[in-house]
Amino acid sequence: MRLTKFSHACVRAEGDGVLVIDPGTYSEWAALDGVDAVLITHEHADHMDVDALTDALAKRPAVRIFAPADVVPKLGDLGSATTAVAAGDEFTAAGFAIRACGGQHALIHPDIPRIANLGYLLDGRVYHPGDSFDTPGDAEIDTLFVPVVAPWLKASEAIDFIRAVRPRNAYALHDALLNDAYANLLNGLLTGMAGTGYRRLGAGESLSV
């Protein structure tokens, strides 16, 4: 599997097909070039750019979208190309075996209602949690994408999340608001305390897993 990290929360997986997770408004439209299927974790615009998705489906009408049921009405005309999924569902998308995990967005503040959020486990070994620290059960994770900057998280939670999942390697996710000074601080904290390899990939940087 070839993984490419695009800006913020967007990850592209290539194998027999092309799968893109969370192409949002902070992410490059190029992430969707040649896409076969899209996974959306939740409804926030930084994870779901409707204009970019509309453009992708205009070029490739066979593209399928998978998202929580609450997200489908927010996709407008793209709803007909979208399959609603829930936590625990297992399905195939772009040739990858997918399991949906979790169920709710992390708490931002008690005054802000929580929304649906799904993490996605790819081929039993690569995990993208969306905006949550929900773990993928007892799966042995090779590659974990870990959120590092958001109104709903602090560094200790990212460390504990990596420790709970115990991946072989962890890579920064949800990082569009991360400046260089805090990136260096986080790198030291997560590398020293999380108990696994940690790195922040540049936008467009790829790796094989």
C-alpha positions as CSV (number, residue, x, y, z in Angstrom):
1,M,0.0,0.0,0.0
2,R,1.3,3.4,-0.9
3,L,0.2,6.2,1.4
4,T,0.4,9.9,0.6
5,K,-0.3,12.6,3.3
6,F,-1.9,15.7,1.9
7,S,-2.4,18.9,4.0
8,H,-4.3,18.6,7.3
9,A,-6.4,15.5,7.6
10,C,-6.3,14.1,4.0
11,V,-4.6,10.8,3.3
12,R,-4.5,9.0,-0.1
13,A,-4.0,5.2,-0.3
14,E,-3.0,3.4,-3.5
15,G,-3.1,-0.3,-4.1
16,D,-5.3,-2.0,-6.6
17,G,-7.4,1.2,-6.6
18,V,-7.1,4.8,-5.2
19,L,-8.8,5.6,-1.9
20,V,-8.9,9.1,-0.3
21,I,-9.8,9.9,3.3
22,D,-11.0,13.3,4.3
23,P,-10.3,15.6,1.4
24,G,-11.2,18.9,3.1
25,T,-10.9,22.6,2.5
26,Y,-7.3,22.7,3.8
27,S,-6.3,19.9,1.5
28,E,-5.1,19.9,-2.1
29,W,-7.6,19.0,-4.8
30,A,-4.8,16.9,-6.4
31,A,-5.4,14.3,-3.7
32,L,-8.5,13.3,-5.6
33,D,-6.8,12.7,-9.0
34,G,-7.8,9.3,-10.3
35,V,-9.7,8.5,-7.1
36,D,-12.0,5.5,-7.0
37,A,-13.5,5.9,-3.5
38,V,-13.6,8.5,-0.8
39,L,-14.1,8.0,3.0
40,I,-15.4,10.9,5.0
41,T,-15.0,10.8,8.8
42,H,-17.4,13.6,9.6
43,E,-19.1,16.7,8.4
44,H,-16.7,19.5,9.2
45,A,-15.4,21.4,6.2
46,D,-11.8,20.7,6.9
47,H,-12.5,17.1,6.3
48,M,-15.2,17.4,3.6
49,D,-14.8,19.8,0.7
50,V,-18.0,19.5,-1.3
51,D,-16.7,21.6,-4.2
52,A,-13.6,19.4,-4.5
53,L,-15.7,16.2,-4.4
54,T,-18.2,17.6,-7.0
55,D,-15.3,18.3,-9.3
56,A,-13.8,14.8,-8.8
57,L,-17.2,13.1,-9.5
58,A,-17.7,15.2,-12.6
59,K,-14.4,13.7,-13.9
60,R,-15.0,10.2,-12.6
61,P,-18.8,9.5,-12.1
62,A,-18.1,6.0,-10.8
63,V,-16.4,7.3,-7.6
64,R,-18.2,6.1,-4.5
65,I,-18.3,8.0,-1.2
66,F,-18.7,6.4,2.2
67,A,-19.6,8.5,5.2
68,P,-21.7,8.5,8.5
69,A,-25.4,8.7,7.8
70,D,-25.6,12.2,9.3
71,V,-23.2,13.4,6.6
72,V,-25.1,12.2,3.6
73,P,-27.7,15.0,3.5
74,K,-24.9,17.6,3.7
75,L,-23.4,16.3,0.5
76,G,-26.3,17.6,-1.6
77,D,-26.3,16.2,-5.1
78,L,-23.5,13.9,-4.1
79,G,-25.8,12.0,-1.8
80,S,-26.7,9.6,-4.6
81,A,-23.1,8.5,-4.9
82,T,-22.8,8.1,-1.1
83,T,-23.2,5.0,1.1
84,A,-24.0,5.6,4.7
85,V,-21.9,3.6,7.1
86,A,-21.8,3.1,10.9
87,A,-19.3,2.0,13.5
88,G,-18.6,-1.7,13.1
89,D,-19.5,-1.9,9.4
90,E,-17.1,-3.7,7.2
91,F,-17.0,-3.1,3.4
92,T,-14.7,-2.8,0.4
93,A,-13.7,0.5,-1.1
94,A,-11.3,0.9,-4.1
95,G,-10.0,-2.6,-3.4
96,F,-9.3,-2.0,0.3
97,A,-11.0,-3.8,3.2
98,I,-12.4,-1.2,5.5
99,R,-13.8,-1.3,9.0
100,A,-15.5,1.7,10.5
101,C,-14.7,2.5,14.1
102,G,-15.7,4.9,16.9
103,G,-18.9,6.8,16.4
104,Q,-18.6,10.3,17.8
105,H,-16.4,13.4,17.3
106,A,-14.2,14.2,20.3
107,L,-15.7,16.7,22.7
108,I,-14.8,20.3,21.9
109,H,-16.8,21.8,24.8
110,P,-19.9,20.7,26.7
111,D,-21.9,23.6,25.1
112,I,-21.2,22.3,21.6
113,P,-23.2,19.3,20.6
114,R,-21.2,16.3,19.5
115,I,-21.5,15.0,15.9
116,A,-21.0,11.6,14.2
117,N,-17.3,10.7,13.5
118,L,-15.9,7.4,12.1
119,G,-12.4,6.2,12.1
120,Y,-11.4,4.0,9.3
121,L,-9.2,0.9,9.5
122,L,-7.6,0.0,6.1
123,D,-6.7,-3.7,5.4
124,G,-6.5,-4.2,9.1
125,R,-3.2,-2.3,9.5
126,V,-3.6,1.5,8.7
127,Y,-5.8,3.6,10.9
128,H,-7.2,7.1,10.3
129,P,-9.3,8.2,13.4
130,G,-10.9,11.4,12.0
131,D,-11.5,13.8,14.9
132,S,-11.4,11.4,17.7
133,F,-9.1,9.2,19.8
134,D,-11.3,6.1,19.4
135,T,-9.1,3.1,19.0
136,P,-9.5,0.3,16.4
137,G,-10.0,-2.5,18.9
138,D,-7.4,-5.2,19.0
139,A,-6.1,-4.8,15.5
140,E,-2.3,-4.8,15.1
141,I,-1.7,-1.4,13.6
142,D,1.3,-0.8,11.3
143,T,0.6,2.8,10.6
144,L,-1.4,5.2,12.7
145,F,-2.3,8.8,11.8
146,V,-2.6,10.8,15.0
147,P,-4.3,14.2,15.4
148,V,-1.9,16.7,16.8
149,V,-3.5,20.2,16.7
150,A,-7.2,21.0,17.3
151,P,-9.6,22.8,19.6
152,W,-10.5,19.5,21.1
153,L,-7.1,18.0,22.0
154,K,-4.0,18.3,24.1
155,A,-0.6,16.7,23.6
156,S,-1.1,14.2,26.5
157,E,-4.1,12.8,24.7
158,A,-2.1,12.3,21.5
159,I,0.6,10.5,23.5
160,D,-2.0,8.3,25.3
161,F,-3.7,7.5,22.0
162,I,-0.5,6.3,20.4
163,R,0.3,4.2,23.5
164,A,-3.2,2.7,23.4
165,V,-3.0,1.7,19.7
166,R,0.7,0.6,19.8
167,P,1.4,1.1,16.1
168,R,4.7,0.4,14.5
169,N,4.8,4.0,13.3
170,A,2.7,7.1,13.9
171,Y,2.3,10.1,11.7
172,A,0.9,13.6,12.3
173,L,-2.7,14.2,11.3
174,H,-4.9,17.3,11.6
175,D,-1.8,19.5,11.4
176,A,-2.8,22.5,9.2
177,L,-2.6,24.9,12.2
178,L,0.7,23.6,13.4
179,N,3.6,26.1,13.3
180,D,7.3,25.2,13.3
181,A,7.9,26.0,16.9
182,Y,5.1,23.7,18.2
183,A,6.0,21.1,15.6
184,N,9.5,20.8,17.1
185,L,8.1,20.6,20.6
186,L,5.6,17.9,19.7
187,N,8.2,15.9,17.8
188,G,10.2,15.7,21.0
189,L,7.3,14.9,23.2
190,L,5.7,12.2,20.9
191,T,9.0,10.7,20.0
192,G,10.2,10.5,23.5
193,M,7.0,9.5,25.3
194,A,4.7,7.6,22.9
195,G,6.8,4.5,22.6
196,T,6.9,4.2,18.8
197,G,8.3,5.9,15.8
198,Y,6.6,9.3,15.2
199,R,7.1,11.7,12.3
200,R,5.2,14.6,10.6
201,L,5.0,14.0,6.8
202,G,5.2,17.0,4.5
203,A,2.2,17.7,2.2
204,G,2.4,15.3,-0.7
205,E,5.0,13.1,1.0
206,S,4.5,9.3,0.4
207,L,5.5,6.1,2.1
208,S,4.9,2.4,1.4
209,V,3.5,0.1,4.1
